[in-house]
Amino acid sequence: MLLIGVDTGGTFTDFIWQDGDQSGEYKLLSTPHNPAEAVLAGLQHIAGKRAYQLVHGSTVATNALLEKKGARTALITNCGFEDVIEIARQNRPALYDLQVKKNPPLVEKELRFGIPGRIGPGGEILESFSADDLEPLRRQLAAADVESLAVSLLFAFSNPRHEELVGQELANLGLPISLSHQILAEFREYERTSTTLINAYVSPKMDCYLGQLADESGARVFRIMQSNGGSISAATARRESVRTILSGPAGGAVGAATIGQQSGYEKLITFDMGGTSTDVALIDGKLPLTTESTIAGYPVKVPMIDIHTVGAGGGSIARLDRGGSLQVGPESAGADPGPICYGKGEELTVTDANLYLGRLIPEHFLGGGMQLQTDKVKKKLEEFARQLQLAPVELAEGILAVANSAMEGAIKKISVERGFDPREFSLFSFGGAGGMHAVELAKLLQMPQVIVPTSPGILSACGMLMADVIKDYSQTVMLAQEDATPQLLNELFAPLQQQARNDLQQEGVASERIELHPLLDMRYCGQSFELLVDYAEDFLAEFHRQHQRAYGYASEEKAVEIVNLRLRAFGRPEHQQPTAQPPAEEQPVKEAFLGQTETIFTGKTYRTEVIDRAALQHGNRLAGPAIITEYSSTTVLPPDWNCTVDPYGHLLLTKN
């Protein structure tokens, strides 16, 4: 059956399709007013009336949270705890800002309701309550005209009985209900409440969006990419939308890790530069996982691939700040109006600067399917340069330098600041704009090699087709080191493992293709935060090793405790493995050379070869300067850098 992956971005919506041995790619501008329009148009273009399977990464939940356009949500908690989400934590991210403002809660005070009843930390019922006690709440909710309910009661992770009763009694209101023990069965009241509340806040909008796609797309099988690097059924995503907050970037990380393993590279820093933002992640043998993400200032504690995002993309707008300095981003021109060169934009962007410097080839952009407005960019950039009393070339290169600096800082945050040396990693570049900046970033970070995979502009969509079905489970246990015997841990994991097998089978995964990976959240007694460790025979030694790397020391004489059990359940579909190409001559065939252009590097103009990537073969070698064009992206090879094509068609860029 035809298989289609779709990634909705801020500027373009990307499609990848596979039909037996055949495959292809397609891009079209996103439709921010209703992302489903671009998705449906692309599906119609690719599939027509054919049956197909669809895997989709969506920004709908992310945007609903970032733009504060989610559902009108009510929070139900214990009496006296209605303000947990407003009190939050004592953390001060801006220590020296005397006018800092706290992030306002997603639910205003009049929509936070306390109910009687209390469960203790061990799961014991300290105060009972009945269905009759909920009658006043039912009337208040009906009068408040809410669209979604979040229920987070004390210690529901130890005993969910009271939350289940609330869910049963309020079901007749006909509203979606998010119960904290189903979303996040862990301690830490604020984080659990925040995560449950975000799920309730974004799920109605996601449900509407996915419902439209399910009804109008005609997909035979419809799956959604999760933030944890796996996919789930659309039906599950409509209920638990908080798990899709970073679904698009997660697809790119999965694709990078899979391709890296196939090509023999396990130490990668991924660099995904799109039209609106840049996403980076560090892969040291496996995908990095975190349970401490913050989106729009709100904690989201479901497991996610550890991805750091900055507002620097091809559509990032260049402006002067209040001090008269050049600022690039985080505002983006997006898909509408887009960069000036797309025809409707009025403000200079990173893409416009690349075009002015000759790093984009107008006649080959999107395979020649989109005409770029070169003259309009030239006029606007020269006007801006006169205002700054700069040469136009200086301004264009300055725009790229500012954007590169922001992306360099993002990579240092996930590498240097966590004890990793970027010089030991390869930069894995993708996204529509990644190839134009990858080498400059590698030079700034002294990284030895850049890898540009096949179809880099749609790799996030490719990763969605490569992704396993993954479901995550957790349970707070608070076990002391001396009590954490293998027998007890196995007994505690057993219910999670059984639930995982049942859930994956309901997702359509055959039992023989299910793999279960247990993990432990561990810390020294008295610490406030945990490290995630694989549950294996030497898990204690592994914890000390991770602590040494993360914090610079390990105290093996100190007592250790296990805070949470975690289980990652994988459904491993059969993936088509890539075929290595036989080696060709070092010199590319003459059809690969499309002509020459003038490109500016560090203020100097070079005659630059324009290369058709589709004509490159395994073993071909190029010397910079060169512009390598393809449908979904452009790769810039500066002077003093070389490009070699590997057996799978990926580009390996290295310094002379």
Order of alpha helices (4+ residues) and beta strands (2+ residues): beta-beta-beta-alpha-beta-alpha-beta-alpha-beta-beta-beta-alpha-beta-alpha-beta-alpha-alpha-beta-beta-alpha-alpha-beta-beta-beta-beta-beta-beta-beta-beta-beta-alpha-alpha-alpha-beta-alpha-beta-alpha-beta-alpha-beta-beta-alpha-beta-beta-beta-beta-beta-beta-beta-beta
